[in-house]
């Protein structure tokens, strides 16, 4: 009953107070989880692109510790056809699009993580179950469509990168998002930025982050370059990397108790964070 109440409140307030919707939705997610931790715009028709990047132009971030438990994402190579990675990225956006097939869900890895840079709330999902639960809550409490999508394959991690625009009651919301995969083709890491000046990390002459370091977290988290892409939050590789990388340390801390830190981040966020991230 508490979940239904929070969703009803979100529904009543979404038009007048869109920022309140996210607060109610996370409250619902917290109830659902029992408070326990689990560990710009493209063509107007919204058609996704399966265009491949020029491999000569795509350098990528450094591969660190190849062949070890701490291997980073760029140590891995594609094992599927380019269209597969584009399709998986589009399936992710389908989970947030009320007009899409509800059965369209990406091939999530068990420990898939989602990191959304400010003004968003940093770690907003850790585990396959969390990703599926929260997407269902969002579609009920804050419905959106994703009519504009430009998703492309790249020969180095992240293998799929997208520029999209969500459509909410409050207006459009442009997002730049990247997706990392393991050797089985499972999605292991999702990283998002607002696609607005001053918030998106890519440069005008390198819109897909092919040649420049844009500060990705996905290519610094140890373990994502192993065949299974599994993240060991307490492992020696994570501890060693976290000691020298504050972003990795923050990720490991939050992933250890995702609901606690997600709730704290939401409580401390400015009331208009959602509007700022969307450019409203």
MOTA-V161359 format. One record per helix or strand of 3 or more residues. SS is the DSSP state (H for helix, E for strand). FROM is the first residue (numbers start at 0). TO is the last residue. If there is no record, write none. Layout:
# MOTA-V161359
SS & FROM & TO
SS & FROM & TO
This chain:
# MOTA-V161359
H & 1 & 12
H & 17 & 32
H & 72 & 74
H & 81 & 93
E & 107 & 115
E & 121 & 125
H & 127 & 140
E & 144 & 152
E & 159 & 167
E & 170 & 180
E & 186 & 193
H & 235 & 241
H & 245 & 255
H & 257 & 267
H & 272 & 277
